[in-house]
Amino acid sequence: MLRDKSRLTLAVALVAATMLVAGGVAVASNTGFKINKPLSVVVTTTSQVGTNWTSIPYFNPYGNGANLCAQLGLASTGGVRGLLLKIDAGTGASLGATCGTAGAASFTWNQGQGVRIRNQGVGAPTSAIIVGSHNPAASLTVPTPAATGNVGNFWFALPYHTTAITAADLCASVGLQSVGAARGSVGRLNAATGSFSSANCGTAGASSFVLVLGEAVRLRNAFIAAPNSLPPVNFVPAHF
C-alpha cells in the first residue's frame, strides 16, 4: 500500500505544474521539461566529487558539447575548464571534450545516453537549468558485457517522467537479468561525495536503491561466459 501511494504521489507530481527535487525545481508538462539541477563542483583532481553523470532530455536545444557548456554555464575559459565525456557501451571507448575548445563543438551524444560533466574551473556553477522533451519512440540497447572494462556499461539518461522509482523498477522495465547467480545491475556515481554504488537486480538492495531525477545511471546486464552469453537487451524507456 505504501509503495502504491509513493507511485501515485510521483505520478501526480510529474504532471503538475512544478515539482521540488534535490534542491531544485523541475517543471513538467505534456510537451517538455525544465529542471534546476544541482551540479557538484570538483574539489581535487584525484576525487570523483564534481563528476556529474547527467540525464539530458532526448529532444533538447543543445545539439553539441559547446552549446551544452554555454547553456549550463560551465567554465569555458582559463587554465581549468569544464569537461564532458561519454562512454560507448558497445566498444567500451570513452570520448571527452573540454568546454571552450573546438572539440566541444564536435562532441555529441545519442538520445538516452548519459553525459558526464566534470564541473570545474573559475565560476563553476552549483546548479544549472536543463530543458527539453522526451522521445517516446526511442529504443535503447544494453550491450552484452565483457568480463571487465566498460564494454556493456550503458550510462542511461533516465527520462524525467520515468515510472521507475528504484533500481528494482528499472531492472524490471529494462529487462535485465534478475535471477540466478549472475544478475544485471544498476549503478550510480554520487557527485557530491564521489562514491559509486550499485545494486544487483532481484535483490533487496535494488529495491532500496532510489533513483535521482536528472542523473544518468549505469546499466549493466549479467556477464555469462560464452557460449551462453546473454544477448543485448533492447528496451523502450518506460514513462508516465
Stockholm file with secondary structure:
# STOCKHOLM 1.0

chainA/1-240         MLRDKSRLTLAVALVAATMLVAGGVAVASNTGFKINKPLSVVVTTTSQVGTNWTSIPYFNPYGNGANLCAQLGLASTGGVRGLLLKIDAGTGASLGATCGTAGAASFTWNQGQGVRIRNQGVGAPTSAIIVGSHNPAASLTVPTPAATGNVGNFWFALPYHTTAITAADLCASVGLQSVGAARGSVGRLNAATGSFSSANCGTAGASSFVLVLGEAVRLRNAFIAAPNSLPPVNFVPAHF
#=GR chainA/1-240 SS CHHHHHHHHHHHHHHSSCEEETTEEEEECSSCEEEEEECCCCCCTTSCTTEEEECCCSBCSCCSHHHHHHHHTCCCSSSSCCEEEEECTTTCCEEEEETTSHHHHTCCCCTTBCEEEECCSTTCCSEEEEEEBCCTTCCEEECCCCSSSSTTCEEEECCTTBSCCBHHHHHHHHTCCCSSSSCCEEEEECTTTCCEEEEETTSHHHHTCBCCTTBEEEEECCCCCTTSCCCCEEECCCBC
#=GC SS_cons         CHHHHHHHHHHHHHHSSCEEETTEEEEECSSCEEEEEECCCCCCTTSCTTEEEECCCSBCSCCSHHHHHHHHTCCCSSSSCCEEEEECTTTCCEEEEETTSHHHHTCCCCTTBCEEEECCSTTCCSEEEEEEBCCTTCCEEECCCCSSSSTTCEEEECCTTBSCCBHHHHHHHHTCCCSSSSCCEEEEECTTTCCEEEEETTSHHHHTCBCCTTBEEEEECCCCCTTSCCCCEEECCCBC
//
